[in-house]
Amino acid sequence: MTEQKDEPGRIEALLPWYANGTLLAEEAAEVEAALAADPLLRAHLARIEDERIAAIESAEALPLPSSRMADRLFAEMAGSASSPRRPLLLRLFGRLGEQIASLSPPQLGYATVAAALVLLVVGGALGGLVARHEVTGGYQTASGEAAVNPAGAFLLIAFQPTATAAQIEQIVASVGGSIVEGPRAGGLFRLRIGEATMSAADRKAANDKLAAAKDIVKLVIAAP
């Protein structure tokens, strides 16, 4: 434990999570003790807070994805229907996907389903992105019951408008994540990446992995 606490840069790695109030009590106390003794560390924290606020404000100023994204996502979902894997419509939109699928017999045609997806996407593109929840063993939409104030470690994430549904599903799954809230202004989603006890190093690793996928992820920052 002593070696971990003495590790160079460990306190700096904890600062983004301290800034948004998501550290464990022991880690927060460790950071506060270091801040009290180090003015340079306090200046670093101030910069992190300023950058975080600026990033959120910048994201909130961005428009939501256009309705054309709905047509593209629909085409991907329709193309996955014959796949032996769970259809993308259901994997991304869960129960809501099942409801939309029920609106698509031949007599309703493409236009009806596309219109339904436009409502979903304009209201928030990929707002129904889902991931497996170990507690329930099932799927939930971002606005589902299990998404209300869940405990855990979180990031705020916005996706590139050119990212495909499959790419988004893959990158979210690569960090064991699930979207539990959103979209907020600017297309920001709240992404759960682990339990509340998740270490700062693991949180940073997830953040860095998502940030590196620049063709899929527009912005990712620590979330309260």
Secondary structure as GFF3:
##gff-version 3
##sequence-region A 1 224
A	DSSP	alpha_helix	2	5	.	.	.	ID=ss1
A	DSSP	alpha_helix	10	19	.	.	.	ID=ss2
A	DSSP	alpha_helix	25	37	.	.	.	ID=ss3
A	DSSP	alpha_helix	39	60	.	.	.	ID=ss4
A	DSSP	alpha_helix	68	79	.	.	.	ID=ss5
A	DSSP	alpha_helix	88	101	.	.	.	ID=ss6
A	DSSP	alpha_helix	109	124	.	.	.	ID=ss7
A	DSSP	three_ten_helix	145	147	.	.	.	ID=ss8
A	DSSP	beta_strand	153	159	.	.	.	ID=ss9
A	DSSP	alpha_helix	165	174	.	.	.	ID=ss10
A	DSSP	beta_strand	178	181	.	.	.	ID=ss11
A	DSSP	three_ten_helix	185	187	.	.	.	ID=ss12
A	DSSP	beta_strand	189	194	.	.	.	ID=ss13
A	DSSP	alpha_helix	200	212	.	.	.	ID=ss14
A	DSSP	beta_strand	217	222	.	.	.	ID=ss15
###
